[in-house]
Amino acid sequence: MSITPEQFAAANKATVDSLLSVANTALATAERIAALNLNTARSTLEDAASGVKSVIGAKDPQAAVAAQTALAQPAVEKAVAYSRSVYEITSETQQELAKMVQAQFGDFQKSVTNLVELAAKSAPAGSEGAVAAVQSAIAAANSAFGNMSAITKQFTEAAQANIAAATKKSK
């Protein structure tokens, strides 16, 4: 049982493609966060300038306090919106990366299964126990990955529900 140069090249290409997909996802996420931060900074600066103008333009202390109070609620709403946007971006990225990991694990699982079947066919007599042990280990790894995926999904759903509840309370 030997690996051909074509199989080795294909495995290397698949690895490079996977790494590029992860890198592109990370860069796209960083770009979205940077754009959100720049837009938020611009909006905050504009709001601060507007707020200063309205406080300076107040005719008496009560009007100045009223102007400041009127600025507080939109600031809280914008902070909540910013937090929600960051959460959405990171959640989408997490889901995209999880899909990549699941696809890679599926490909890896197929490769290992094929290698075990090939090894079982060319294994010497009396090695059935070793082959069965390897197959059992693969089944256990698959089960663990499935459990991990289910737990991650439950955690993500709970976090989304908590964010939604917090967002509703702040409105």
C-alpha positions in Angstrom: 0.0 0.0 0.0 1.7 3.2 -1.2 0.6 6.7 -2.0 1.0 7.8 -5.6 2.4 11.3 -6.4 -1.0 12.2 -7.8 -2.7 11.4 -4.5 0.0 13.3 -2.6 -0.4 16.3 -4.9 -4.2 16.2 -4.6 -4.0 16.0 -0.8 -1.6 19.0 -0.7 -3.9 21.0 -3.1 -6.9 20.2 -0.9 -5.0 21.4 2.2 -3.9 24.6 0.5 -7.5 25.2 -0.8 -8.8 24.7 2.8 -6.3 27.1 4.3 -7.1 29.7 1.6 -10.8 29.4 2.3 -10.2 29.9 6.1 -7.9 32.9 5.4 -10.4 34.5 3.0 -13.2 34.0 5.5 -11.1 35.6 8.2 -10.1 38.5 6.0 -13.7 39.1 4.9 -14.8 39.1 8.5 -12.0 41.6 9.5 -13.1 43.8 6.6 -16.7 43.8 7.7 -15.7 44.6 11.3 -13.4 47.4 10.2 -16.2 48.9 8.0 -18.6 48.6 10.9 -16.1 50.3 13.2 -15.4 53.1 10.8 -19.1 53.8 10.2 -19.8 53.7 13.9 -16.9 56.1 14.6 -18.1 58.5 11.9 -21.7 58.3 13.2 -20.5 58.8 16.8 -18.5 61.9 15.8 -21.4 63.4 13.9 -23.7 62.7 16.9 -21.3 64.3 19.3 -20.9 67.4 17.2 -24.6 67.7 16.8 -25.1 67.2 20.6 -22.5 69.8 21.4 -24.2 72.3 19.1 -27.6 71.6 20.6 -26.3 72.0 24.2 -24.3 75.2 23.3 -27.4 76.6 21.6 -29.6 76.0 24.6 -31.2 79.2 26.0 -31.1 78.2 29.6 -29.7 75.3 31.9 -33.0 73.3 31.7 -32.8 73.4 27.9 -29.2 72.2 28.0 -30.1 69.3 30.3 -33.0 68.4 28.1 -30.7 68.4 25.0 -28.3 66.1 26.8 -31.0 63.8 28.0 -32.4 63.6 24.4 -29.0 62.4 23.2 -28.7 59.6 25.7 -31.4 57.2 24.3 -30.2 57.2 20.7 -26.7 56.6 22.0 -27.9 53.5 23.9 -29.8 52.3 20.9 -26.8 52.7 18.6 -24.6 50.8 21.1 -27.0 48.0 21.1 -27.2 48.0 17.3 -23.4 48.0 17.1 -23.2 45.0 19.5 -25.9 43.2 17.5 -24.0 43.8 14.3 -20.7 42.6 15.7 -22.5 39.5 17.0 -24.1 38.8 13.7 -20.8 39.1 11.8 -19.0 36.8 14.2 -22.0 34.4 14.3 -22.1 34.2 10.5 -18.3 33.6 10.4 -18.6 30.9 13.0 -21.3 29.2 11.0 -19.2 29.4 7.8 -16.1 28.0 9.5 -18.2 25.3 11.1 -19.4 24.3 7.6 -15.8 24.2 6.4 -14.8 22.0 9.3 -17.7 19.6 8.7 -16.9 19.4 5.0 -13.2 18.8 5.8 -14.0 16.2 8.4 -16.4 14.4 6.0 -13.6 14.3 3.4 -11.1 13.1 6.0 -13.5 10.5 7.2 -14.0 9.1 3.7 -10.2 9.0 3.1 -9.6 7.2 6.4 -12.4 4.8 5.7 -11.0 4.0 2.2 -7.5 3.6 3.7 -8.8 1.2 6.3 -10.7 -0.8 3.7 -7.6 -1.0 1.5 -5.5 -2.0 4.5 -8.1 -4.6 5.5 -8.0 -6.2 2.0 -4.2 -6.4 2.0 -3.8 -7.3 5.7 -2.3 -10.6 6.6 -4.5 -13.3 8.0 -5.1 -12.9 11.7 -5.2 -9.1 11.7 -9.0 -8.9 11.7 -8.9 -7.8 15.4 -6.6 -4.9 14.6 -8.7 -3.8 11.7 -11.8 -4.0 13.8 -10.1 -1.9 16.5 -9.2 0.7 14.0 -12.8 0.7 12.6 -14.1 1.0 16.1 -11.8 4.0 16.8 -13.0 5.7 13.6 -16.6 5.2 14.7 -15.9 6.6 18.1 -14.2 9.7 16.5 -17.2 10.2 14.2 -19.5 9.9 17.2 -17.4 12.4 19.2 -17.4 14.8 16.3 -21.2 14.5 15.9 -21.6 15.2 19.6 -19.3 18.2 19.5 -21.2 19.6 16.5 -24.5 19.1 18.3 -23.3 20.8 21.4 -21.8 23.7 19.4 -25.1 24.1 17.6 -27.0 24.2 20.9 -24.6 26.7 22.4 -24.9 28.9 19.3 -28.7 28.8 19.5 -28.7 29.6 23.2 -26.3 32.5 22.6 -28.6 33.8 19.8 -31.6 33.6 22.0 -29.8 35.5 24.8 -28.7 38.2 22.4 -32.3 38.5 21.1 -33.7 38.7 24.6 -31.1 41.4 25.6 -31.9 43.4 22.5 -35.6 43.3 23.2 -35.0 44.5 26.8 -32.9 47.4 25.7 -35.6 48.7 23.4 
